[in-house]
Amino acid sequence: MTDGLDEQASDYDLLLAWSRGDAAAGDLLVRRHYPGVFRFFDVKLTPVAEDLTQRTFLACIENLGRLQKADSFRAYLFGIARNQLLLHLRQSSRLEARHRAFDGPEPKTSMSTVVARREEEHLLLMVLGSLPTDLRIAVELFYWEDMRTSEIGRVLEIPASTVTSRLARARELLRREVLELGASPKVRDSLVANLEHFTRALVQSSPCSPGSLSLKRSDGSR
């Protein structure tokens, strides 16, 4: 890499180098965080997940002034991802698009970055779609990305204490939805008893990789 940066460079330094035109730094930064960001969109809006993922990384440069070196880069990154998601939904011409985006797994949603191996996990993916948007984001970031409540608070623009209460509310809503499903008692009881385990297990074997990227900045450069 140029500018003396290597695989051990911090996210902040890679982003700063990328903003100065170091394409290699940008490629490394994207590859480091691509799976989580792509998954964030893929489980909600599969057809446009790739586009929204690329927009998110490019917006990181455009909003660089909002990031301080002491801040959490992941909180900054997923905060931008959330803004991209909400912007896309607002720009949708039909209200049905919003409902389809959060109604859970459907044929158009491949969720290629989420692996459901057991019936409990399939049911869990289904009920996740019933959560309000920010509750769902909080759950995904906490269990799938191992983010701290303080980081999630930055993403959602709320205090960490509020994140804790929202996670508790989300777990209760998930349990309620599971109990209302027409699943077999054995599967239903297993999911309710091990809800957090199955939530984490969904992404323990993510096949996502950035593949061939061609990120272009608004000025046309990479």
C-alpha positions in Angstrom: 0.0 0.0 0.0 1.0 3.6 -0.4 1.5 6.2 2.4 3.2 3.6 4.5 -0.1 1.9 5.4 -0.5 -1.8 5.7 -3.0 -4.4 6.9 -2.5 -3.2 10.5 -3.5 0.3 9.7 -6.5 1.7 11.6 -9.9 2.3 9.8 -9.5 6.0 10.4 -6.1 6.1 8.8 -7.3 4.1 5.8 -10.3 6.3 5.3 -8.1 9.4 5.5 -5.7 8.0 3.0 -8.5 7.0 0.7 -9.9 10.5 0.9 -6.5 11.7 -0.4 -6.7 9.5 -3.4 -5.1 6.3 -2.1 -7.2 3.6 -3.9 -5.4 0.8 -2.2 -6.3 2.1 1.2 -9.9 2.4 0.1 -9.9 -1.2 -1.2 -8.6 -2.5 2.1 -11.1 -0.5 4.1 -14.0 -1.7 2.0 -12.9 -5.3 2.2 -12.5 -5.1 5.9 -16.2 -4.0 6.5 -18.0 -5.1 3.3 -19.6 -8.2 4.7 -21.4 -6.5 7.6 -22.6 -3.5 5.5 -23.8 -5.7 2.6 -25.6 -8.0 5.0 -27.3 -4.9 6.6 -29.0 -4.1 3.3 -29.3 -7.7 1.9 -31.7 -8.8 4.6 -34.0 -5.9 3.9 -33.6 -4.8 0.3 -31.8 -7.5 -1.6 -32.3 -6.0 -5.2 -30.5 -2.8 -4.2 -28.2 -4.1 -1.5 -25.1 -3.8 -3.7 -25.9 -0.3 -4.7 -26.7 0.9 -1.2 -23.5 -0.7 0.1 -21.3 1.2 -2.4 -23.2 4.4 -1.6 -22.5 3.9 2.0 -18.8 3.6 1.6 -18.6 6.6 -0.7 -20.6 8.6 1.8 -17.9 7.8 4.4 -15.5 10.0 2.4 -18.1 12.7 1.8 -18.9 13.0 5.5 -15.4 12.6 6.8 -15.6 15.8 8.7 -18.1 14.2 11.1 -15.6 11.4 12.1 -13.1 12.0 14.8 -10.1 9.7 15.3 -11.2 8.7 18.7 -14.7 7.7 17.5 -15.9 4.3 16.6 -15.5 3.9 12.8 -18.1 1.1 12.7 -20.7 3.3 14.5 -19.9 6.0 11.9 -20.2 3.5 9.0 -23.5 1.9 10.1 -24.9 5.3 10.9 -24.3 6.2 7.3 -25.8 2.9 6.2 -28.9 3.6 8.3 -29.3 7.0 6.7 -28.9 5.4 3.2 -31.6 2.9 4.1 -34.1 5.5 5.3 -33.4 7.8 2.4 -34.0 4.9 0.0 -37.3 4.1 1.7 -38.4 7.8 1.6 -37.7 8.0 -2.1 -39.7 4.9 -2.9 -42.6 5.9 -5.0 -45.1 3.4 -3.5 -45.9 2.7 0.1 -45.9 -1.0 -0.6 -42.1 -0.9 -1.1 -41.7 0.0 2.6 -43.9 -2.9 3.7 -42.1 -5.4 1.5 -38.7 -4.3 2.8 -39.5 -5.1 6.4 -42.0 -8.0 6.2 -39.3 -10.6 6.5 -37.9 -13.2 4.1 -39.7 -13.3 0.7 -38.8 -14.8 -2.6 -37.2 -11.5 -3.8 -35.0 -11.5 -0.7 -32.1 -13.9 -1.1 -30.3 -13.0 2.2 -27.2 -14.5 0.8 -25.2 -13.3 3.8 -27.5 -15.0 6.4 -27.3 -18.8 6.8 -30.4 -20.4 8.3 -29.5 -24.1 9.1 -32.4 -25.1 11.4 -36.2 -24.5 11.4 -35.8 -22.3 14.5 -33.5 -20.0 12.5 -35.9 -19.8 9.5 -38.7 -18.8 11.9 -36.5 -16.2 13.6 -35.7 -14.6 10.2 -39.4 -14.4 9.6 -40.2 -12.7 12.9 -37.3 -10.3 12.7 -39.1 -8.7 9.8 -42.0 -7.8 12.1 -39.9 -5.4 14.2 -40.0 -1.7 13.7 -37.0 -0.5 11.6 -34.8 0.9 14.4 -35.5 -2.0 16.7 -34.5 -4.4 14.0 -31.3 -2.5 13.3 -30.4 -2.5 17.0 -30.9 -6.3 17.2 -28.8 -6.9 14.0 -26.0 -4.7 15.1 -25.9 -6.1 18.6 -26.0 -9.8 17.8 -24.6 -9.9 14.2 -21.9 -7.2 14.4 -21.1 -7.5 18.1 -21.4 -3.7 18.5 -21.5 -2.1 22.0 -24.7 -0.3 23.1 -22.7 3.0 23.0 -21.9 2.3 19.3 -25.4 1.4 18.4 -26.6 4.6 20.2 -24.4 6.6 17.8 -25.9 4.8 14.8 -29.5 5.4 16.0 -28.7 8.8 17.5 -30.0 7.8 20.9 -28.4 7.3 24.4 -26.8 3.9 25.1 -29.3 3.4 28.0 -32.1 3.8 25.5 -30.5 1.1 23.3 -30.5 -1.3 26.2 -34.2 -0.7 26.8 -34.9 -1.1 23.1 -33.0 -4.4 22.9 -35.1 -5.7 25.8 -38.3 -4.5 24.0 -37.2 -6.1 20.8 -36.5 -9.5 22.5 -39.9 -9.4 24.1 -41.6 -8.6 20.8 -39.7 -11.4 19.1 -40.8 -13.9 21.8 -44.4 -12.7 21.4 -44.3 -13.2 17.6 -42.7 -16.6 17.9 -45.4 -17.8 20.3 -48.1 -16.6 17.8 -46.5 -18.6 14.9 -48.1 -21.8 13.8 -44.9 -23.7 14.4 -44.7 -27.0 16.3 -44.5 -26.6 20.1 -41.1 -28.2 20.1 -39.6 -25.8 17.6 -41.4 -22.8 19.1 -40.3 -23.6 22.7 -36.7 -24.2 21.5 -36.6 -20.8 19.8 -38.1 -19.0 22.8 -35.7 -20.6 25.2 -32.7 -20.0 23.1 -33.6 -16.8 21.3 -30.3 -15.0 21.7 -28.3 -18.1 20.7 -30.3 -18.5 17.5 -30.0 -14.8 16.7 -26.2 -14.9 16.9 -26.0 -18.2 15.0 -27.6 -16.7 11.9 -24.4 -15.1 10.8 -21.7 -17.4 12.3 -20.9 -18.7 8.8 -21.3 -15.7 6.5 -20.3 -16.4 2.8 -20.3 -12.8 1.9 -17.2 -11.3 0.3 -16.7 -8.0 -1.6 -15.8 -9.7 -4.9 -14.9 -7.2 -7.6 -15.4 -3.7 -6.4 -15.4 -0.6 -8.5 -16.1 2.2 -6.1 -16.0 5.6 -7.7 -16.1 8.9 -5.8 -18.4 11.7 -6.8 -15.5 13.4 -8.6 -15.1 10.3 -10.7 -11.9 9.0 -9.0 -11.5 5.7 -7.2 
